[in-house]
Amino acid sequence: MEFTTKAQAIRDTGLTYLGSVSETVKHKKSIKYGELTYSLYLSPAKTSGYEVCPGRTAECTKFCLHESGQNRMVEKKRGEVITNSRIKKTKLFFEEKEFFMKWLIFEIKSARSRARRNRMTLSVRLNNTSDISPLDFELYGVNILEIFPDVQFYDYTKVPDRVELMKRYKNYDVTFSYNGYNIETCKKMLSHNVRVAMVFDKYIPDQYMGYKVINGDDYDMRYRDEPCIVGLKYKEVRTKLNTNIKFVIQ
């Protein structure tokens, strides 16, 4: 496949877009901070046939946010159109990398121009339902962070080594995620001033394990935050919450 124009890409794939700009509920919140957020949702875990979440556990796979929010609402009315779209995008990423990357670059450039026209800044989150290294988003040996050095990229990750990329790329920020089994790694991250995201069931406390906790649901641009624990409320998915979910703090 060869990317020439967005219109042609839409015809060839049946997809309307790869990513969206401040369209989801959490990314719309960035607007009041004078920012637009370009966000990409791929098919999580290995649901596309390709692994995109190398640090996942069986529990985070079962209770993935992919099954919550807008996806659940749309599914009730129109079937699995979002799920199928995410699978198609993920297969494009692995099977037609050059095509995918040219389309992605086109969309980010368009989002950046839109932000500038509105005197806003742009941030990019490529992993909303995946955990792929930004180094793998590359075209002709140049990764996405190098292609857009003036754009802020950010992620949540369960891969400890991913935080090292922040030392190499000033336009990349990452928040480490608690998975129910990596508490010692989380403590180490916090001691080295790396933010850690934790999911709480009943309420988000002001402090936990001696560290300040902020409400991570107020906005999503984590790179604006100081080193702390980012508290997130559990989002219900198809499978009801039970007390055996290790990554949810009761």
N, C-alpha and C positions, 0 to 999 in steps of 0.2 A: 504494500500500500504506500501511496505517496501523498503527503499533505501539501495541498496547494492553497486552498482557501477554507474558511470555516464552513461555508455553504456546501462545498464539495465533501468535507469531512462528515457533515451531517447526513448527506445523501449516502455516502459509502458505508456508514456505520449504523444509521438509524438512531443515533444518540443526538440529543439536542445540545449538549455541552459536556465538558469534562468536570469543571468546577463552577461554583457560584460565588457571587460577591455580596456578602452581608445579607443573605437570604434566609438562613436558618435562624431560629429563635435566639440562640446564644450569640451568633455573629452579628445580628442586628444591633445588639447592645453596644457594639464598638462605635456605632455612628455618633452617639452622644459624646464620645471622646475625640471626635474629629478624625475618625479612622474608618477605612473600609477594610474588610477582611476577605481575601480570596480563600475559599476552602474546598478541599477535594475529599470526597468520600469514595473509598474503594470497598471491595467485598472482603470482609474480615477473615482472620484465621486462614483456613484452606478451603473456604467455601467456593472459590473460583477454580480450584484445582492447583492453585499456587499459594505457597505460604507467604503471608504478609505480616504476621505477628510472631516473630521468633521468640519473644519472652512470655508468651501466653501460658496460662494454666488452664486446666479443664474447666474450672469455675468461671474464669473471665471469658472463656469461649462460650459457655452456656448462657451467661447473663450479659452478653455484649450489648452496648448501646445501639448497635445496628438494629436491634429488635425493638427499640423504643421510639418515642417521639413521633415525628412526622411519618416515618416509615410505617408505624402501626396504623396511624390514621388513614394514610393513603391506601394501605393494603385492604382495609375494610371496604373501601369504595371501589377500588380499581384493580385489586389483586396485587401480585408481587412485581409491579412495574419498577419500583425503586431498587429492589433486590436484584432483579434481572439487569437493570442498567449498571449497577455497581459491579456485577460479575463481568459484564461486557467491557467495562472500562479497565478492570484489572487484567483481563486477558489481553487487551490492547497494550497495556504497560509491559507485559512480559513477552508477548508474541510479535508486536509491531512497535518496538521501542522508539524508533526514529519518528514514525508517524505520531505516536502518542506525545513525545516530547515537543515536536514542532507545534502541535495543537496546544499543549500546555503553555508553552512560551508565548504563543499568540494571545492566549487568554490572560496571562499575567501582565503582558504588555498593555493590553486593552484596559485591564483593571487599574494599572498604574496611571494610565492617561486619564481615566475617569476620576481617580482620586485627585490628581493634579488640577483638573478642571474645576473641581469643587473645593480646592484648597484644603484637601485632606491628605493624610498619609495612608499608605497601604501596608498591610501585613499579610502574610501567607501561612496557612496551616495545611500542609499536604497530607497529614496523617490524622484524620478524624476518626476513622474506623480501621486504621492499619498502623503499622509501626515499622515502616521501611526507612532505611538510612537515606538522608538527603543526597548522599554521594551516589546512590543508585539512580537518582533522577538526573541522568546525564545525557548529553548529546555530543558526539564526536570527541569524547574524552573530557568534556568540560561539564562540571556538575552545576545544578540549579543555583547553588549559593554563589558560585562564581559568575554565572550568567547575569544574576541580578544582585550585585554587591550593594546597591542602594536600597534594597527592599528587606524588611525585617521578616525572617522566617522563624516559626516556633513550633514545637511539638511537645507531646507527652510521650514518655517511653518507659518500657520495662526492661530495656537493654542497658545495663550499667555503662558499657564502654561508649555509648552514644553521647554522654555528657562531655567527653573529651573533645568533641568537635567544636564546642564553644570556645576552646582555646585557639583553634585554628581559624574559625570564621566568626568575625564580630557581628555578622548579621544573622546569626543562628542562636536560638535560645531553646533550652529543653528543661522540662520539669519531669523528674523521676516519679514513677508510680508504684505505690504499694500494692502488692498482689495477694497478700495474706500469708505469704511464706518468706518474704524477703525483708523482714523487719530490721535485721542487723545491717543489711545494705542501706536501708532507708536512714538508719541512725548515722551511718558513715557519711551518706550524702549530706544530711543536715549539718553534721559537724564540719563539712567542707563547704558550707554555704550554698548548697544546691537545694532548690525547692523540691518538696515531695508532696505529691497529691495523694489524698486518702479519702475514701468514701465512707460516709457516716449514715446511719439509719435514722435515728430519731431526730437528732438536731446536730448542728455544727457548733462545737464548743469554741471558746475564746483561746484556750490553750490545750495542748495535748503533748504528753511526754516532755513537758517543760518547754515546748516551743509555741510561739504564737501561731494561731490558726486564723486564716482569712476565709471568707466565703467565696469560693471559686465559681459559684453560679452567678455572681453579680456581673461578671464579664469574663471573657476568655483570653484576653491578651496577657498571658502570664509573664512575659518579659518585662512588664511594667512593675512587677512585684519584687519586693525584697526577699531574701532567703527566709523561708517559713514553711509551714504546712498549709497546703491548699485544700481546704475542706470542700467536698462535693457531696450533695445529697444523693442517695441511691435513687436511680430512675427505674421505674417498674418496666420489665420486659414481659414477654409472653409467659415465662415461667415465674410464678409468684416467689417473692422473697421468703427465704426460710433461714433459721438461725445457723445453718451449716455453711453459709457462704463466708469463707474465710476473709475475703477482702473487704467486707462490709463491717465496719466497727459499730457495735451495738451500743 
